[in-house]
Amino acid sequence: MTVGTKMHTTLNSLRSVHADLKTYALETDDQQAKQMFTDYANQIEQIKNGFEGRVNYIEQQEPQYQVYNQNNQNKQK
C-alpha cells in the first residue's frame, strides 16, 4: 500500500468516525451523552479537516501520491 493510499484510507476512516459520532448524538435521548458525542464529532471534524489539508498539500507537492488521479489515469490507458 502506497503512502497516498494509506493517507486516503485514514481520511476515509476519519470521515466514517465523524459520521458515526453525529449519528450517535442524534439517536440518543440522554442529553449528557448527546453533548459528549457532539463534542467528539466536532473534535474529529477538526482533525479530519487538518488531515485533509495535509493530504491535499502532499498531493500538490508529490503528484505520485494522488491516489484518485492515478486510478483514473490507469483506467484510461
C-alpha positions as semicolon CSV with decimal commas, in nm:
position;residue;x (nm);y (nm);z (nm)
1;M;0,000;0,000;0,000
2;T;0,143;0,335;-0,101
3;V;0,167;0,638;0,125
4;G;-0,106;0,809;-0,077
5;T;-0,337;0,512;-0,041
6;K;-0,272;0,489;0,334
7;M;-0,345;0,859;0,377
8;H;-0,673;0,832;0,186
9;T;-0,768;0,525;0,391
10;T;-0,705;0,722;0,710
11;L;-0,903;1,018;0,577
12;N;-1,196;0,790;0,493
13;S;-1,178;0,639;0,842
14;L;-1,190;0,986;0,998
15;R;-1,493;1,070;0,785
16;S;-1,663;0,749;0,896
17;V;-1,594;0,808;1,265
18;H;-1,722;1,165;1,233
19;A;-2,046;1,043;1,073
20;D;-2,090;0,770;1,336
21;L;-2,048;1,015;1,624
22;K;-2,301;1,254;1,470
23;T;-2,543;0,963;1,431
24;Y;-2,497;0,859;1,795
25;A;-2,570;1,217;1,904
26;L;-2,892;1,220;1,703
27;E;-3,008;0,877;1,820
28;T;-2,969;0,916;2,196
29;D;-3,221;1,075;2,429
30;D;-2,961;1,120;2,705
31;Q;-2,865;1,489;2,690
32;Q;-2,527;1,432;2,851
33;A;-2,440;1,158;2,602
34;K;-2,574;1,372;2,315
35;Q;-2,342;1,656;2,417
36;M;-2,047;1,420;2,456
37;F;-2,097;1,269;2,108
38;T;-2,140;1,616;1,959
39;D;-1,819;1,735;2,122
40;Y;-1,632;1,429;2,000
41;A;-1,772;1,475;1,648
42;N;-1,651;1,835;1,648
43;Q;-1,304;1,728;1,760
44;I;-1,285;1,460;1,492
45;E;-1,405;1,711;1,232
46;Q;-1,116;1,943;1,323
47;I;-0,870;1,655;1,296
48;K;-1,027;1,543;0,967
49;N;-1,006;1,893;0,822
50;G;-0,642;1,929;0,923
51;F;-0,553;1,588;0,786
52;E;-0,741;1,658;0,463
53;G;-0,542;1,978;0,422
54;R;-0,222;1,783;0,469
55;V;-0,328;1,522;0,212
56;N;-0,407;1,797;-0,039
57;Y;-0,073;1,967;0,028
58;I;0,124;1,644;-0,014
59;E;-0,060;1,561;-0,336
60;Q;0,035;1,903;-0,475
61;Q;0,397;1,862;-0,373
62;E;0,427;1,495;-0,465
63;P;0,195;1,415;-0,759
64;Q;0,270;1,042;-0,734
65;Y;0,059;1,037;-0,413
66;Q;-0,256;1,147;-0,598
67;V;-0,445;0,824;-0,548
68;Y;-0,764;0,910;-0,735
69;N;-0,594;1,079;-1,030
70;Q;-0,360;0,780;-1,073
71;N;-0,653;0,536;-1,064
72;N;-0,839;0,737;-1,328
73;Q;-0,530;0,760;-1,549
74;N;-0,471;0,384;-1,524
75;K;-0,832;0,314;-1,630
76;Q;-0,796;0,537;-1,936
77;K;-0,486;0,351;-2,063
